[in-house]
Amino acid sequence: MNYEDPWISESIELENQRFQEKYPGIKRKVLLVGGGGYIGISIAKDIASNGIEVMILDNFIYGHNKAILTLLLFDNIQYFQHDIRKELDVDFYSKNQITDVVILAGLVGDPITKKYPNLSSEINNSGIKNFITQANNNKLNKVIFISTCSNYGLISDGEKADEEFPLNPLSLYAEDKVRNENFLISNKENFDFSATILRFATAFGASPRMRFDLTVNEFVHDAFSKKHLEVYDPDTWRPYCHVRDFSNLIQRVLEIEVSRTDFEIFNAGGDRNNLTKRNIVEIIATHIPDLMVDFVSGGSDPRNYIVDFSKVKTQLCFEPIWSVEDGIKEIINLLEQGLYLDLKKDKDFYGNYNIENGS
């Protein structure tokens, strides 16, 4: 990563010194919990490319394990198949020399949690809490919990949600994210690691485990393949962030001095990618000019929120590199190469639609 601000380089150097004092002779090794998914596998690839040792822990609940084949050339990525509802061996962290943990695991998204509400509670609520509890007293450095901007739910026009804004989760998915945030913060005196909570914006962009059930990706695919979009509630707002930018932010949190991240909550994204669905469609239409669009009111998703990303910008010096338009052009380029055109053949691989391995 390129660090242009002088204080960033100094902060990273201070953290590196602290890390070496805590783990003499040991390289940083990150356990990516849920690292085989759409965002996780992209993070694994990016931070491993920057020299960080990675272990992916995943039970591949959607049956998407073939996505990790794209990482086989990395000699600093390991794999461990595990269900977070089950306990790890007591010596797991020490045996594998894990120094840091990123928790992405769970049933991700509103539709899948509605479809499997009991399983969602087992994994996204009690499973995550138990995993965090098991991670304690293992001499870990930093634990990063991935939450969501969906926690804000529905806010009034003209307001922007910063990290202190009242939470209003409108789905099982967001409710469990809020529960886990509260669990971490309320028990911070009992943990021997430093934790950071990142409320991710809605992801977009290309990944080895591609998803086309996310707004930007889905709109681009349907616009390219069908030349037609049906868009519900086009003037609802949402923030978006490219998966590669999430990788950059994860690495920033890992490397920056702990005083800037210790039990802090950050909205993860950037102001320029706060957009309405109509904004996204307008951008797509500049690249697919023969696109036909029907705008429809009365959709099933009431969420509507604009998010303030000033804290992550000032405190961590993070801003996304990728705009939504960059991601749109990226996906169009892949589609023009003949990729992903017929999703019916392997629909479940390209979205969180069904559970294959959830028993």
LINHUNOR-V648827 format. One record per helix or strand of 3 or more residues. SS is the DSSP state (A for helix, B for strand). FROM is the first residue (numbers start at 1). TO is the last residue. If there is no record, write none. Layout:
SS,FROM,TO + SS,FROM,TO
//
This chain:
A,6,22 + B,29,33 + A,38,49 + B,53,58 + A,65,71 + B,77,81 + A,92,95 + B,100,103 + A,110,115 + A,117,135 + B,142,148 + A,149,152 + A,172,186 + A,188,190 + B,194,200 + B,202,204 + A,215,226 + B,228,232 + B,237,242 + A,243,255 + A,258,260 + B,264,268 + A,271,273 + B,274,276 + A,277,287 + B,292,296 + A,310,316 + A,324,336 + A,343,350
//
